[in-house]
Amino acid sequence: MSRPTRAIVDAEALRHNLAEVRRRAPRAKVIAIVKANGYGHGLLWVAKTLADARADAFGVASVEEGLVLREEGIAKPICLLEGFFGPDELPLLAQYDLAPVIHHESQVRALEMARLARALSVWIKIDTGMHRLGFAPSAFPDVYRRLKAAAAVGTIRVMSHFASADDPASGAVTQAQIDTFNAAAAGVDLERSLANSAGIVAWPASHLEWVRPGIMLYGGDPQVGGAASTFNLRPVMTLTTALISVAQRRKGDAIGYGPEYRCPEDMPVGVAAIGYGDGYPRRMPVGTPVLVNGKRVPIVGRVSMDMLTVDLRSQPHAKIGDPVVLWGADLPADEIAARAGTISYELFCHVAKRIPRVAVDGAEA
Ligand SMILES: *Cc1c(COP(=O)(O)O)cnc(C)c1O
């Protein structure tokens, strides 16, 4: 028997969430965002599943991620969300038909000088208020004019990114970004993209010609403080392991590293084979729920590298081999993330390489 820790990923849930994107943005084409190893779910598995489900394009963060997709036969358009990092990458982009986001003057200059085997499709990024990447709206017409004249550039599209669309309290900021984007792109006949998951669920006016869902494809909550289930999204990943030890401890026993947690009474304590070396955050506080045999029990003591300990008072008959779920169906990753002061995106991305991804198709997981 091998270590029982697994990230079970469900193709049916992934397809369901893509269908939910389509239901909400029926006229838009979908760039499925699969950067960071498909938000930790497995880049190739995610891309192949979504390609079979007719996603229109994919978004990645680097040429390397794009090449993985091309070499495994993904033929759909691929967008490089951070563009290219130097002119030396441009021949690869042309060879593998990767469409960079152009967000900086240095990239415009590189494209003006480049002589490529084929013209690149590009996305011009306008900074509408996030102040991370992109051209000021006032600079856009000139960038567009220069790229249109560049031999290395073929189809041009235009995009921007929301800073706070996930926060209902920041509605004015998001509306201002939409207005700024529409004004900047008004004079040109280009396909546009603005909406991430939060834009898709909360800002229909941002859907335009292309939407860019990430977290909602994986069943994470696209809005802060909500619940993915209220948006009819299903968790794709179930992070699971098993109890590898159960022992009766005495009142006053300290559990695990450090003296902080002491048993308030004689009680059974279980050990699950997962820890921060697997991506389960060390800062998860005492009391964070996990499912043992499908029922919530609290973590006690500190999370170790490879293990964590749970209070089994509510499950006195739990035994070695019993299943432990850290998040997934019946235990939303967003709820667990909030316990650690983070978001489900980070939990998913941090699921360690050493954990096997096990693909299933349907609820038999
Ligand atoms: C990551 C990313 C997305 C997806 O965002 P979600 O909040 O996960 O939907 C969309 N667009 C860009 C430019 C991104 O970097």
The ligand as a Tripos MOL2 file, in Angstrom:
@<TRIPOS>MOLECULE
LIG
   15    15     1     0     0
SMALL
NO_CHARGES

@<TRIPOS>ATOM
      1 C1         -5.8400   34.5210  -13.6050 C.3       1 LIG1
      2 C2         -6.4980   35.4170  -14.5710 C.ar      1 LIG1
      3 C3         -7.8640   35.2780  -14.8830 C.ar      1 LIG1
      4 C4         -8.7820   34.3310  -14.1470 C.3       1 LIG1
      5 O1         -9.1870   34.9130  -12.9220 O.3       1 LIG1
      6 P1        -10.2280   34.1950  -11.9750 P.3       1 LIG1
      7 O2        -10.4530   35.1530  -10.8720 O.co2     1 LIG1
      8 O3         -9.5710   32.9380  -11.4880 O.co2     1 LIG1
      9 O4        -11.4360   33.8970  -12.7840 O.co2     1 LIG1
     10 C5         -8.3800   36.0820  -15.8900 C.ar      1 LIG1
     11 N1         -7.6020   36.9850  -16.5340 N.ar      1 LIG1
     12 C6         -6.3010   37.1650  -16.2390 C.ar      1 LIG1
     13 C7         -5.5060   38.1840  -16.9670 C.3       1 LIG1
     14 C8         -5.7130   36.4000  -15.2500 C.ar      1 LIG1
     15 O5         -4.4180   36.5730  -14.9430 O.3       1 LIG1
@<TRIPOS>BOND
     1     1     2 1
     2     2     3 ar
     3     2    14 ar
     4     3     4 1
     5     3    10 ar
     6     4     5 1
     7     5     6 1
     8     6     7 2
     9     6     8 1
    10     6     9 1
    11    10    11 ar
    12    11    12 ar
    13    12    13 1
    14    12    14 ar
    15    14    15 1
@<TRIPOS>SUBSTRUCTURE
     1 LIG1         1 GROUP 0 **** ****
